[in-house]
Amino acid sequence: MIKSIRHTGIVVRDLERASNFYRALGFVDLDQAIEEGTFIDQVTGLRHTKLEWIKLKAPDGCLLELLYYHSHLEDKEVTIQKSNKLGCSHIAFTVEDIEKACDKIRQAGGTVTNLPATSPNGMAKVVYCHDPEGILMEIVEELVPR
């Protein structure tokens, strides 16, 4: 039934800051639009919706969609997403060099949660990080290619 994963969508409080963060990690702009009207109201299940999105493309072609709601802005503080939160847990990225990736994440405004840990089978180094919006990211360096 499922043919592929189309994209991962993340609702953000600051579209420019979030998109710049992911650009700094190697994503490039693919498309951007503002949507409002009957179609987007039907899709979101909200009335009088106005949202703006940017689709960013990773080097392997995977897409990340950052969404900013001009209407229906959620008035909550940005919080660091916990790894055991019910629902969507995290987004994982494969990198060539985990130490350089962690440095880039910090420089771009993100945070690194733990020191890189080597998996028990010795095949990968893994670290958890957060983007500026508090979204949990898993960064993986494959020590043994798949």
Summary of the structure (lengths in Angstrom):
residues: 146
radius of gyration: 16.5
end to end distance: 25.7
largest distance: 51.6
contacts: 376
relative contact order: 0.19
helix: 18%
strand: 35%
